[in-house]
Amino acid sequence: MISAQEALIYTMVVAAESDHDVADVEIDIIGDLVHHLPVFHGLDRAAMARIATLCSEMLAQTGGSDRVFDQIREALSPDLRETAYALACDVIAVDSRLNRDELQVLEQIRVELEVAPGIARTIERVAQVRFQAA
């Protein structure tokens, strides 16, 4: 079983890989979130990179997405599932673009983590406002 911190990173990696083109800005935001948020206290960037690589490798395998989501669900409490969804929204919103693949993955994350639709819309709006271009 993975830890809650690992599950949160897995969720961000799923979001970053949603359009099959992980941008530098997405990698940077994941690193920044891990470095600054209290939920990641004690986790360094090297550990984050190892965790992200493991997740990415698992996603590339047949049935990998199902295995990743099984592990995420098992590791996260309901409150941390909302946190995971918020982190995924931040990763997707950071480049100020939103495409169909990203929307589909966000919906998959919401459903897999059982985040209520109303809460999800609020989280999405906050991410959109935080990352909008001037």
ABEGO torsion letter per residue (X at the ends): XBBAAAAAAAAAAAAAAAAGBBBAAAAAAAAAAAAABAAABGBBAAAAAAAAAAAAAAAABBGAAAAAAAAAAAABBAAAAAAAAAAAAAAAAAAGBBBAAAAAAAAAAAAAAGBBAAAAAAAAAAAAAAABBX
